Amino acid sequence: MSNELNNLPAPTLAILGKLVADAAKANRENLAVGTHAVNETVSIDIDGALTVGEDYEQKIVAKAKPWNLFTAALELANEQLIAAGLAGIDMAKVVDAAQAIDAKAVKAAKAQADTEVAGRKAPTLTQCKGKVTIAKASEATLTEVLAEVA
């Protein structure tokens, strides 16, 4: 599928893309359910500016996977309880306890788990493109619309 928009300068496409995405989001309620055929010629004047930051390297540190940790903790606890001749942990009680758990305790456990995971997995370096910031004053003006919308 060929797209002549690819021939536009990258800064023009970046600003146009942002403005079109914002307009499409704002007009979503105006789209009725169904298939819409569109054949429209639109002329647009774009006036704006953008800033592109330098590319950079980012260290991605492995994070603890909460459900893996929960499952492992449950299995370890049940193994120890059963070995001691006691019943295992009841999931309903776990859910009830989770509803009342202290947010600080959760944050501390998460930090400790992330530290443990990071100690076992080396961080990976990822090449990231610089951030593109579109000036808020950027605008697009329709200069001509020739529409055939079915």
Helices and strands as residue ranges (DSSP letters): G 4-7, H 10-26, G 28-30, E 38-47, E 50-52, E 56-60, H 66-83, H 91-99, H 103-120, E 124-128, E 132-134, E 139-149
